[in-house]
């Protein structure tokens, strides 16, 4: 059972209450703005996970608390044409049990329907009709072989959903699943059950999340597991990066890389794949300082090679424990967020590191990468513990912070492009 989330949430409230009123804007303050400060009594709070945007630039996310019964809300932020944003609750998860305590980022199909998962193991769909939005449970994971800790979901062109479950499977080490619909009924297919050397999952990492999958144009799935692999440098293994390929209905897993600690450990965020087939990602632990890394996995002469692009230090506003996916702009710059580190003068404590998180940029400089901190969170009105960022066509970054803000229930932020 996922036992990390609730203790963390309650701990954050106590930590942040102690620093109320002491927060000052961190680096790049002129670029950082708050689009919405959450209030659990008015629209929900504690946005656990990242955002998703539609083609019109509207932002969607999930609050894991607030709303009727304090079970969370599904929300939309719409630009109102006056340099401001209009906040709307699309669905109050407290009115039923279908999306109670939604966790992680949402997925959106071409029709604008939203899909997500909950703390209790439900997979839900949010659809719009003339009378408003409706939530439906399309699968309730029941434990045992079925597991009960699904990752955020992705969609393919046919509307099938894919994810990873941190529990369940033949060896109870987690598995990759597909949710497909036929005749109006959804069914779960186990595509691959992890065995340990080829990967193993856990929910007890910094931030408590499980990595979502990605899929290329040919339908191949790629992902990471936070444990497993062949390395003995980490208890239970340092994690793997894997490929899952479908051949006439038979799915075969190949481990492309087994982490060894120095190149990262406990990867628990979705990968980024560029047009050349290179992978970029984050690992929550490992690296030079044990505070996580940004890595690249590239292929040369048929062999895969891993490079550490940045090893986090937690010092001088540098981040620690990156647990969210990267995004890349047209110039090749990478952007991401760390769950800790950043503004170390404040009292946000995550594992062994002090700091409320940071948003960073990695810029290629020949064969090296230059790291810049775009915003170091202080835990006050500017938020704490970011859950990743997304990038728009103008180079602006958007994300949610799990805590901080005026009510200490999180916020949605924007970091404007340097060109603006």
C-alpha positions in Angstrom: 0.0 0.0 0.0 1.3 3.5 -0.7 2.2 4.8 2.7 4.4 7.7 1.8 1.9 10.4 0.7 -0.2 11.3 3.8 2.7 11.4 6.3 4.6 13.7 4.0 1.6 16.0 3.5 1.0 16.5 7.2 4.8 16.9 7.8 5.0 19.6 5.2 2.2 21.7 6.8 4.1 21.7 10.2 7.4 22.5 8.6 6.1 25.3 6.5 3.9 26.9 9.2 7.1 27.4 11.2 8.6 29.6 8.4 5.5 31.7 7.6 6.3 35.3 6.9 10.0 34.7 6.4 10.1 33.9 2.7 11.8 36.2 0.2 11.7 35.9 -3.5 14.6 33.8 -4.7 16.7 34.0 -7.9 15.1 35.2 -11.1 12.3 36.8 -9.1 11.4 39.2 -12.0 10.5 36.2 -14.1 8.5 34.2 -11.5 4.8 34.8 -11.0 2.1 33.0 -9.2 -1.0 32.2 -11.3 -3.1 30.6 -8.5 -2.6 30.2 -4.8 -4.7 27.3 -3.6 -7.2 27.5 -0.7 -8.5 24.1 0.5 -11.8 25.8 1.4 -12.2 27.3 -2.1 -11.2 25.1 -5.0 -8.8 22.5 -3.4 -5.2 22.4 -2.5 -1.9 20.4 -2.5 -1.5 19.8 -6.3 0.4 16.5 -6.3 2.0 16.1 -9.7 2.5 18.3 -12.8 0.2 20.1 -15.2 -1.1 19.3 -18.7 -1.9 21.9 -21.3 -4.3 21.8 -24.3 -3.7 23.4 -27.7 -5.4 26.6 -26.5 -3.0 27.0 -23.7 -5.4 26.1 -20.9 -3.8 24.3 -17.9 -5.2 21.3 -16.1 -4.2 19.6 -12.9 -5.4 17.7 -9.8 -5.5 18.8 -6.2 -5.1 16.0 -3.7 -7.1 17.8 -1.0 -9.8 20.4 -0.5 -13.2 20.4 -2.1 -16.3 18.7 -0.5 -15.1 16.2 2.1 -11.4 17.2 1.5 -11.0 14.5 -1.2 -9.5 16.8 -3.9 -10.5 18.5 -7.1 -9.8 18.5 -10.8 -9.1 22.1 -12.0 -8.5 24.2 -15.1 -6.7 27.5 -15.4 -7.6 29.6 -18.5 -5.8 32.7 -19.7 -8.3 35.5 -19.6 -6.7 37.9 -22.1 -5.8 40.4 -19.4 -2.5 38.9 -18.3 -4.4 37.0 -15.7 -5.9 33.5 -15.3 -9.4 32.2 -14.5 -9.5 29.3 -12.1 -12.3 26.7 -12.4 -13.1 23.5 -10.6 -14.1 21.0 -13.3 -14.9 18.3 -10.8 -15.2 17.9 -7.1 -13.8 14.5 -6.1 -15.4 14.7 -2.7 -18.9 14.3 -4.0 -18.2 10.6 -4.9 -15.4 8.1 -4.5 -14.4 8.0 -8.2 -11.4 10.4 -8.1 -10.9 10.8 -4.4 -7.3 12.0 -3.6 -6.1 12.2 -7.2 -2.3 11.8 -7.5 0.1 12.7 -10.3 -0.3 14.4 -13.6 -3.4 13.9 -15.8 -3.5 12.7 -19.4 -5.7 14.2 -22.0 -7.1 12.7 -25.2 -7.9 14.5 -28.5 -11.5 15.1 -27.4 -10.4 16.8 -24.2 -11.2 14.0 -21.8 -8.9 13.7 -18.8 -7.6 10.5 -17.2 -5.9 10.1 -13.9 -5.2 7.8 -10.9 -5.9 8.1 -7.2 -4.2 7.3 -3.9 -6.6 4.4 -3.5 -5.7 2.8 -6.8 -8.6 4.0 -9.0 -8.1 4.9 -12.6 -10.7 7.5 -13.6 -11.9 9.4 -16.6 -13.3 13.0 -16.6 -15.6 13.7 -19.5 -17.5 16.9 -20.5 -21.1 17.0 -21.4 -23.6 19.8 -21.7 -24.4 19.6 -18.0 -20.8 19.7 -16.9 -18.0 17.3 -16.1 -18.6 13.7 -15.1 -16.1 11.3 -13.5 -16.1 7.5 -14.1 -13.9 4.8 -12.6 -12.6 2.7 -15.5 -10.6 0.4 -13.3 -10.1 -0.1 -9.5 -6.9 -1.9 -8.8 -7.6 -4.4 -6.1 -4.2 -5.5 -4.7 -2.5 -8.8 -5.0 -1.5 -9.6 -8.6 -3.5 -6.5 -9.7 -1.5 -4.2 -7.4 -2.8 -0.9 -6.0 -0.2 1.8 -6.8 -0.5 2.9 -10.5 1.7 5.5 -12.1 0.4 8.5 -14.1 -1.0 7.4 -17.4 -0.2 7.9 -21.1 -2.5 7.5 -24.1 -1.8 6.0 -27.5 -3.5 7.0 -30.8 -6.2 4.4 -30.4 -7.1 5.6 -26.9 -5.4 2.8 -24.9 -3.9 3.8 -21.6 -0.5 2.6 -20.4 1.1 2.8 -17.0 3.3 1.0 -14.4 2.0 -0.4 -11.1 4.5 -0.2 -8.2 2.9 -3.3 -6.6 1.4 -6.5 -7.9 2.6 -8.7 -10.7 3.9 -12.3 -10.4 6.7 -11.4 -8.0 4.9 -8.4 -6.4 7.7 -6.2 -7.8 5.4 -4.2 -10.0 4.4 -4.5 -13.7 3.6 -2.6 -16.8 -0.1 -2.6 -17.8 -2.4 -1.6 -20.7 -6.0 -0.5 -20.2 -8.0 -1.0 -23.3 -11.7 -0.5 -24.0 -14.0 -2.9 -25.9 -17.7 -2.9 -26.0 -17.8 -0.1 -23.5 -15.8 -2.1 -20.9 -12.2 -1.4 -19.9 -9.8 -4.3 -19.2 -6.3 -4.5 -17.8 -3.5 -6.5 -19.5 -0.2 -7.2 -17.9 2.4 -6.4 -20.5 5.4 -7.3 -18.3 5.9 -8.3 -14.7 9.2 -7.2 -13.2 11.4 -9.9 -11.7 14.2 -7.8 -10.0 17.2 -7.9 -12.4 15.0 -6.5 -15.1 13.5 -3.9 -12.8 11.6 -3.5 -9.6 9.3 -0.8 -8.2 8.8 1.1 -4.9 6.7 4.0 -3.8 9.1 5.2 -1.0 11.3 7.7 -2.8 11.5 11.5 -2.4 8.1 12.7 -3.5 6.6 9.3 -3.4 5.7 8.9 -7.1 6.1 6.2 -9.8 7.5 7.1 -13.2 5.1 7.3 -16.1 5.9 5.7 -19.4 6.6 7.3 -22.8 5.9 5.8 -26.2 7.6 6.4 -29.6 5.9 6.7 -33.0 6.3 2.9 -33.6 4.5 2.1 -30.3 7.5 1.0 -28.3 7.2 1.9 -24.6 10.1 3.2 -22.5 10.3 3.7 -18.8 12.3 3.4 -15.6 12.0 1.5 -12.4 13.3 2.9 -9.1 14.8 -0.4 -7.9 16.1 -3.5 -9.5 18.8 -4.1 -12.0 22.2 -5.7 -11.7 24.1 -3.2 -9.5 24.9 -4.1 -5.9 25.7 -0.5 -5.0 22.1 0.1 -3.8 19.9 -2.1 -1.6 17.5 -3.8 -4.0 19.3 -2.4 -7.0 19.7 1.2 -8.3 17.0 1.0 -10.9 16.8 0.4 -14.7 15.8 2.1 -17.9 13.9 -0.4 -20.0 12.3 -0.8 -23.4 9.0 -2.8 -24.0 8.3 -3.8 -27.6 5.2 -5.4 -29.1 5.6 -8.1 -31.7 2.3 -9.5 -32.8 0.7 -9.1 -29.4 3.8 -10.4 -27.5 5.5 -7.8 -25.4 9.3 -8.2 -24.7 11.3 -6.2 -22.2 14.9 -5.2 -22.8 17.0 -3.4 -20.1 18.8 -0.6 -21.9 20.7 0.5 -18.8 21.1 -0.7 -15.2 22.0 2.2 -12.9 25.0 1.8 -10.6 24.6 4.8 -8.3 27.4 7.0 -9.6 25.3 7.6 -12.7 22.1 7.9 -10.6 19.8 5.8 -8.6 16.0 5.6 -7.9 14.8 7.1 -11.2 11.1 7.9 -10.7 10.2 10.3 -13.5 9.1 9.9 -17.1 11.9 10.0 -19.7 12.4 12.5 -22.5 13.3 11.2 -25.9 14.7 13.4 -28.7 14.4 13.1 -32.4 17.7 11.2 -32.6 16.5 8.5 -30.1 18.5 9.8 -27.2 17.0 9.7 -23.7 17.2 12.3 -21.0 16.0 11.8 -17.5 16.4 12.4 -13.8 17.3 10.1 -11.0 16.2 11.0 -7.5 19.4 9.7 -5.9 23.0 8.8 -6.7 25.5 11.0 -8.4 28.6 12.6 -6.8 26.7 13.8 -3.8 23.9 11.3 -3.5 21.3 14.0 -4.2 20.4 12.9 -7.7 21.4 13.6 -11.3 20.3 14.6 -14.8 21.4 11.9 -17.2 21.6 11.2 -20.9 21.4 7.7 -22.5 22.6 7.6 -26.1 23.5 4.9 -28.5 26.7 4.5 -30.5 27.8 1.5 -32.6 24.9 -0.5 -31.2 25.8 0.1 -27.6 24.1 2.4 -25.1 26.2 4.9 -23.1 25.1 6.9 -20.1 26.4 10.4 -19.3 25.7 12.4 -16.2 24.9 15.9 -17.3 24.6 17.4 -13.8 25.0 16.0 -10.3 23.0 18.0 -7.8 24.7 19.5 -4.8 22.0 21.2 -2.8 24.4 24.1 -2.3 24.3 27.7 -3.5 20.6 27.3 -4.5 21.3 24.2 -6.5 18.6 21.6 -6.3 18.4 18.1 -4.8 16.2 15.0 -5.4 14.9 15.7 -9.0 11.7 13.6 -9.3 10.0 15.0 -12.3 10.3 14.7 -16.1 12.5 17.1 -18.2 11.3 19.2 -21.1 13.4 20.5 -23.9 13.2 23.7 -26.1 14.1 24.1 -29.7 17.6 25.3 -28.8 18.3 22.0 -27.0 18.1 23.4 -23.4 16.6 21.1 -20.8 14.4 22.3 -18.0 13.2 20.5 -14.9 12.5 20.7 -11.2 13.9 19.3 -8.0 11.8 18.4 -5.0 14.4 19.7 -2.5 17.5 21.9 -2.4 17.2 25.4 -3.8 16.8 28.0 -1.1 18.7 26.4 1.8 18.2 29.3 4.2 14.6 28.2 4.9 13.5 25.2 6.9 12.1 22.8 4.3 13.5 19.4 5.2 13.4 16.5 2.7 15.3 13.4 3.7 18.9 14.6 4.3 18.7 17.9 2.4 17.4 21.3 3.5 15.6 23.3 0.8 12.2 23.8 -0.8 13.0 22.8 -4.3 14.1 24.6 -7.5 13.5 25.0 -11.2 16.6 24.6 -13.3 17.9 24.9 -16.8 20.7 22.9 -18.4 22.2 24.4 -21.5 24.6 22.6 -23.9 28.1 24.2 -24.0 30.1 22.1 -26.5 30.5 18.7 -24.8 29.5 20.1 -21.4 26.3 21.4 -19.9 25.9 24.7 -18.0 23.4 24.6 -15.0 21.3 27.7 -14.1 18.7 28.0 -11.3 15.7 29.8 -12.6 13.9 29.9 -9.3 14.8 28.6 -5.8 11.7 28.1 -3.8 11.7 29.5 -0.2 8.7 27.7 1.2 6.7 30.9 1.7 4.4 32.7 -0.7 6.4 31.5 -3.7 5.7 27.8 -2.8 7.6 24.7 -2.0 8.2 21.3 -3.5 7.5 21.7 -7.2 6.1 18.8 -9.2 7.8 19.5 -12.5 7.3 22.0 -15.4 5.8 22.1 -18.8 6.9 24.4 -21.7 4.8 26.4 -24.1 5.6 27.5 -27.6 6.9 30.9 -26.4 9.4 29.3 -23.9 7.4 30.0 -20.8 7.5 27.3 -18.0 4.5 26.4 -15.9 4.3 24.1 -12.9 2.6 23.3 -9.6 4.1 23.5 -6.1 2.8 21.0 -3.7 3.0 23.3 -0.7 3.7 26.9 0.3 1.7 29.8 -0.9 -0.4 32.1 1.3 -2.4 29.2 2.6 0.4 26.6 2.6 -1.7 24.4 0.3 0.4 24.9 -2.9 0.1 27.0 -6.0 0.5 27.1 -9.8 3.4 29.2 -11.1 4.9 30.6 -14.3 8.5 31.4 -15.1 8.5 33.6 -18.2 11.0 33.1 -21.0 14.1 35.2 -20.9 13.1 36.6 -24.3 10.1 38.3 -22.7 
